[in-house]
Amino acid sequence: MIAGIDHFVLTVRSIEATCDFYRRVLGMRRLDEPNRPTALLFGSQKINLHETGRTFEPKAKAPTPGSGDFCLVAAVPLAEIQASLTANSVAIEVGPVERTGARGPMMSVYFRDPDGNLVEVSEYRLD
């Protein structure tokens, strides 16, 4: 009944810091539209951003910066993601490590964004 994920929402302390981080580190594009949340675009998905104290309705019951934990699929080799993390002084907390994703075996690295959200970026193995 469900085909995929269109977007998810992160509550953040600073729209500017968050957009800068995801643009620099992961190459996402920022989208600002009147009366809509700022969004980060990547592939055919997006992350909507709600700034603390400036959220949109409807929203999560208790939106909190740093409570996110999610996995993104890399469009480039994982080594390029690691190089970008290193170049931007982002510490890798775990990885690369083997994981099993929705489509099967993958290699992942884990790091934190400016709010402390746990971000996993993965590359599916080619068998």
C-alpha positions as CSV (number, residue, x, y, z in Angstrom):
1,M,0.0,0.0,0.0
2,I,3.0,2.3,0.5
3,A,5.5,3.0,-2.3
4,G,8.1,5.0,-0.6
5,I,9.0,8.1,1.4
6,D,8.3,11.6,0.0
7,H,9.6,13.7,2.8
8,F,10.2,13.8,6.6
9,V,10.4,16.7,9.0
10,L,13.3,17.7,11.2
11,T,12.9,20.3,14.0
12,V,16.1,22.3,14.1
13,R,17.6,25.1,16.2
14,S,18.7,27.1,13.1
15,I,17.4,26.8,9.5
16,E,20.6,28.6,8.3
17,A,23.0,26.2,10.1
18,T,21.1,23.1,9.0
19,C,20.9,24.2,5.4
20,D,24.5,25.1,5.3
21,F,25.5,21.7,6.8
22,Y,23.5,19.6,4.5
23,R,24.5,21.6,1.4
24,R,28.2,21.5,2.2
25,V,28.5,18.0,3.4
26,L,25.9,16.1,1.4
27,G,25.2,18.4,-1.6
28,M,21.5,19.0,-0.8
29,R,19.7,21.9,-2.4
30,R,17.7,24.5,-0.3
31,L,14.1,25.4,-1.3
32,D,12.3,28.4,0.2
33,E,8.7,29.0,-0.7
34,P,6.3,31.5,0.8
35,N,4.2,30.1,3.7
36,R,5.9,26.7,3.4
37,P,8.7,25.1,5.5
38,T,12.2,25.5,4.1
39,A,13.1,22.2,2.5
40,L,16.3,20.3,1.6
41,L,16.0,18.6,-1.7
42,F,17.9,15.4,-2.7
43,G,17.1,12.8,-5.3
44,S,13.3,12.6,-5.5
45,Q,12.8,13.3,-1.8
46,K,13.0,16.2,0.6
47,I,13.5,17.0,4.3
48,N,11.2,19.8,5.5
49,L,12.7,21.9,8.3
50,H,10.8,23.4,11.2
51,E,12.7,25.8,13.3
52,T,12.1,25.6,17.1
53,G,9.4,28.1,17.9
54,R,8.4,28.5,14.2
55,T,6.8,25.2,13.4
56,F,4.1,24.5,10.9
57,E,0.8,22.7,11.5
58,P,0.2,19.9,11.7
59,K,3.4,18.7,13.4
60,A,4.7,16.0,15.7
61,K,3.3,16.0,19.2
62,A,6.6,16.9,20.8
63,P,9.0,18.2,18.1
64,T,12.6,18.4,19.5
65,P,15.9,19.3,17.8
66,G,18.2,16.3,17.8
67,S,15.7,13.6,18.0
68,G,16.1,12.4,14.4
69,D,17.7,9.1,13.4
70,F,17.5,8.3,9.7
71,C,19.3,6.6,6.8
72,L,20.0,8.2,3.4
73,V,21.1,6.2,0.3
74,A,24.2,7.6,-1.3
75,A,24.1,8.6,-5.0
76,V,27.9,8.4,-5.1
77,P,30.4,5.8,-3.8
78,L,30.5,5.8,0.0
79,A,34.2,6.8,-0.2
80,E,33.1,10.2,-1.6
81,I,30.7,10.7,1.3
82,Q,33.6,9.9,3.7
83,A,35.9,12.3,1.9
84,S,33.2,15.1,2.2
85,L,32.7,14.4,5.9
86,T,36.5,14.6,6.5
87,A,36.9,17.7,4.3
88,N,34.1,19.4,6.4
89,S,35.5,18.2,9.8
90,V,32.5,16.0,10.5
91,A,33.4,13.1,12.7
92,I,32.3,9.6,11.6
93,E,30.9,8.0,14.7
94,V,30.5,4.5,13.3
95,G,31.7,2.9,10.0
96,P,32.0,2.0,7.5
97,V,30.1,-1.0,8.7
98,E,27.9,-3.6,7.1
99,R,24.1,-3.2,7.5
100,T,21.0,-4.6,6.0
101,G,18.7,-2.0,4.5
102,A,15.2,-2.2,2.9
103,R,16.8,-3.5,-0.3
104,G,19.4,-5.8,1.1
105,P,23.1,-5.6,2.2
106,M,24.8,-2.2,2.4
107,M,27.8,-0.4,3.8
108,S,27.0,2.6,6.1
109,V,28.7,5.5,7.9
110,Y,27.1,7.3,10.8
111,F,27.6,10.9,11.9
112,R,25.7,13.8,13.5
113,D,24.3,17.0,12.1
114,P,24.4,20.4,13.9
115,D,21.4,19.5,16.1
116,G,22.8,16.0,17.0
117,N,20.5,14.0,14.8
118,L,22.0,10.7,13.9
119,V,22.5,10.5,10.1
120,E,23.4,7.2,8.4
121,V,24.5,7.3,4.8
122,S,24.6,4.0,3.0
123,E,25.7,2.5,-0.2
124,Y,24.0,-0.7,-1.4
125,R,26.4,-3.5,-2.3
126,L,26.5,-4.7,-5.9
127,D,26.4,-8.5,-5.9
